[in-house]
Amino acid sequence: MGAVGILPAGPAVTDDRVTITAYPDGPLLLRGDVDLRTADGQPIPRTRRTVALCRCGLSAIKPFCDGTHKAAGFRTED
């Protein structure tokens, strides 16, 4: 690997990075351009660039969060 701040040859790096933020007692907030897929590889349609992904397992619209974690009292360790 090269010096600090120098990337090896490859595709251009843009500022359009994907970030995933875990909210305490809540969903994972995914921001950026990323493909979501089912366990068997089928694409999951997205209508926006920022989505909340369920962590409690109780959402009626999995893999997306529907807010059910609040009523269920879901708690995280983070």
GIVEN-V688758 format. One line per field, one symbol per residue. ss: DSSP state (H for helix, E for strand, L for the rest). psi: psi as a letter, one per 30 degrees, with the letter a starting at -180 (. if undefined). A space follows every 10 residues. Layout:
# GIVEN-V688758
ss: ???
psi: ???
This chain:
# GIVEN-V688758
ss: LLLLLLLLLL LLLLLLLLEE EELLLLLEEE ELLLLEELLL LLEELLLLLE EEELLLLLLL LLLELLLHHH HHLLLLLL
psi: lalkfkklka lkklgilkkk kjkkgalkjk kajkkkllfg gkkjkkflfk lkkkffgfkf hkglkgffee efgkklf.
